[in-house]
Amino acid sequence: MKKKKTISIGKVFFNVPVALILIIIALLVLVPVIWMTFSAFKTEREIISWPPTFIPKTFTLENFVDVQGRINIIRYIANSVIYAGVTTALAVVVNSMAGYAYAFYEFKGKTGTFLMTLATMMVPFQVIMVPLFLVVYKMGMYDTYWGLIIPRVAVAGSIFMMRAAFTGIPKEMAEAARIDGLSEFGIFWKIMLPQVKPAVITLVILSVNGSWNDLLWPLIVTSSTEMRTLANGLALFIGQNTIEYGAAFAGALVSLLPMFVLYMFGQKYFVEGMSSGGLKG
């Protein structure tokens, strides 16, 4: 006979309040986002009407047309795609190779350089912002894509995460590949990198999200309207004009949607990658 499962009254009294608190916190976060999404399809008159309505009485796309008419949002989206895409591609290669080197190779100064890399995580970006800008300006990369991309490629936290992920792979796999005649880069690219797929996807999500939503750095190293990113353009649009809530909500929805889709597709690997990166090493 199967034993009947017993439910502890103490657990019930503990779990129910915790669940209610988590539900309330989730609603506090989600309700404004849902309201913003619906408001992007409302008329300006309905948005500012009292009492407010949650679901639009009539759906309209006028707000999206209005945003494009006031700012070149298509160009801003293209700039953000280039900035986030190239930065992420380079970040995956650079941070993965650095993490792989720290995990599998022995070289002079390994511990010292790794500790110095981790130490940079404690330095706020605002501290290095001006020196970094001067370097970009002196190298002739001001108001260019490379000025946006290159300083954001190598990230200490990503190197640490990839090192932790590679540490969980037996070194015997690399030794066996060397015996089979595979080059060092081939071992990294064909054997090791596929083994840490969750960490790589986590790195992609973090890099894309950070670059896509980056406001301060593009604002510093770009001056022309043609080089503005989406976050940059929307911030200046809202700041320079009388606030039209419908257009502002439409622009915010355009900015939010790609990150939402990216996270929904990579959620499983994101959680797994963050767990492996935090528990190992």
N, C-alpha and C positions, 0 to 999 in steps of 0.2 A: 504493500500500500504506500501511496505517495503521502509524504508528510504535508500537512496543511501549513501554508505560510502564515505566520503571525505578523501583524503590523503593530509595532510599538506605538503606544499613545504619545510617548515623548517625541518620537520622530515626527508624528503627525502635527503636534503642536509647534514643532520647530520648522518643518518643511512648508507648511501652509503659509505662515506669515512671510517666510523668505520668498516663496513663489509670488505672493501678492505684491511684495515690494519690488521684485524684478519686473513684474508686469507693469506696475505703475511707472517705473523708470523707463521701460521700453516705450510706453505710450507717450511719456513726456518728450522722448526723442523723436518718435515716429510721427506723431500728430502734426507738428509744425511742418515737417517735410511733406506729408500728404496734403496738407492744406496749401502749401506753396505750389505743389504740382497741379492741383485743381485750379488754383488761382491764376496759373499761367494761361488757362483757357477761358477765363472770365473777362468780361468787359471791365474797363476802368471804373465805370459807374457802379457795377455790382460789387467790385472789390472794396470800395470805400463806403458802401451802403450800410445802414444799421437797421435792424440787426443783421450781423454778417451771415452769409450762406456758406455752407461747407462744399456742397456739390453745385457746380455751375447750373444756372437755369437754362442757359444756352451756351453751347461750346463754340468758341471762336479761335481762329488762328491769327487774328489781327496783331496780337502782341508780338508774335515771332516775326511778322512782316515789319512791324514798327522797329524792332531791334535792328534788323538788317538795314532798314532805311536810315537809321541814325548812326550806326557804326558798322564797319566792315567786318561783321562777325564771322563770315566765311573765311576771310584771311586770317583772323585771329585763331579760329579753330585749326586751320592748316599749320600755323606757326606752333600751336600747342602740340599738334600731332608730330611735327618734325622734332620739336624740343624733347618731348616725352619719349618718342620712339627711338631716336638716335642715342639719347642719354641712357635709356634702358638697355639697348643692345650693347653699348660699350661697357655699361656697368656690370652686366652679366659676365662678360669676358674678363674684365679687369679684376673685379672682386672675387670671381670664382678662381681665377688663376692664383691670385694672392692667397686666398684661403687654402687652396690645394698645396701651394708651396710651404705654407706654415704647418700644414698637417702631415706632409709626406717627406719633406726634405730636411736634411740637417746642414746648416751653414753657419758661419761665424756671425755672431750678433743676432741670431734668430730670436732669442728671448727678449733682448733689449729692443729691437725694432718692433716686435709685436706689442710689447708693453707701451712703447711710444705711440703706436697706432691706436691702442685702446685709450690712451690718455687724451687723444684729440677728441674723443667722444664727450669729454667734460668741458670742452671749450665751446661756448655759445657762438653761433654763426655771426652774431652782431659784432663779436670781438675781431674776427678776421675779415669782416666785410670790406672795410676800407683798404687794407693791404691787398686783398684779393682783387678789388676793383682796379687798383693801381697797376698790378701785374697784367691784368687783362688789357688795360688801356695802353700800357707801354709796349705790349706785344702786338698792337694793332688789331685786336679782336673786339674792340668796342663796337656795339650796335651790329654784331654779326651773330650767326647761329653758333659758331664755335665758341664765342665768348660766353654764350648761354650754357653750352653743353659741357665743355671740358672741365670746368671747376666743379661740376656736380657729379662726375662719373665715379671717382673713388670715394667710398664711404666706409668709415671705420666699423660701424655697426654691421654693414653687409659683409665685410671681410671676416669679422668675428663669427657671424652666423654661418658662412660657408666653411670656415675652418672647422667649426663644431660639427657640421654635417659630414665633412670628409673624414673627420676623426673616427666616425663609426664604421668606416669601410676597412676591412682587413688589408694590410699592406701586402699580403701574399698575392692578391689579385694583380697588383702592379708588377710584382716580381715574375709572375707567370706570363704576363703580357710581354715583358722584356725578353724572356726566354724564347717566346714565339716570334721575336724580331720586330715588335711594334715600337715605333719611336716614342719619345717622351711626350710629345704633343698628342700623338695618337692615343696613348694611354689615358691622358687627361680627357680628351675630347670624346673618344669612342667607348671607353670603359668606365671611367670614374664619374664624369658629369651626368650620364644617365642614371647612375645610382643615387644621386641626390636631387632627383626631379622635384620633390616637394619644396626643397630649399630654394631651388632655382625659380620655381613659380612664385614662391613667396618674395624673392628678390625682385622679380618682375613687377609684382603687384605694388610693392613698396616704392620702387623706383618710378613707375608710371604715375602712381598717386601723388608722390612728392613733386614730380616735375609738372604734372598737369595742374595742380593746385598752387604751384609756386607763384607768389606775388612779388615778394621783396626783391629777389635777385634779378628777374627780368626788368623790374622797374629801375634798377640801378644801372644795368649794363646795356640798356636800349634807350634810344631817344626818339626814333622815327615811329610814326604810326604803323608803318608796314611791318615792323619787327615786334609789335606787341603780341603777347600771348592772350589767350581767352580770359584768364583770371585778371590779367593786367588791364585789358580793354574794358571788361565789365566794371571793374573798380573805378576806372576813370570816367566811364559813361555815367555811372550812378552819382559820382562826386561832382561832375561838371554840369549836370542838368537838374531841373526840378524833378523830384522823384515821381516817376510814373510807375506805379507798382506792378501793373500788368507786364510792361516791358522788362522790368527788373526781374520779376518772377520767371518770365520766359527765358531770359538769359541765364539765370541761375539753374533752371531745369536742363538747359542744353549743356551746361558745365557739369552738372551732377550725373546725368544719365550714363555717360561712358564709364565712369568709375563704378557705378552701381552694377552695370552689366559685367564689367571685368571681375569684380569681387564675387558676384553670384556664380560665375563659371569657375573661379579659382578658389572658392571658399574651402573646399575639402583639403586641397593641397596647402593652402595658406595656414590653416590651423595645424596641420601635420608638420609643416616646415618650421613654424614658430616654436612648436613643442620640441622638435629635434634640435633646433638651434639653441634653445634655452637649457636643455637638460644635459647636453653633451659638452665635452671640451673641458 
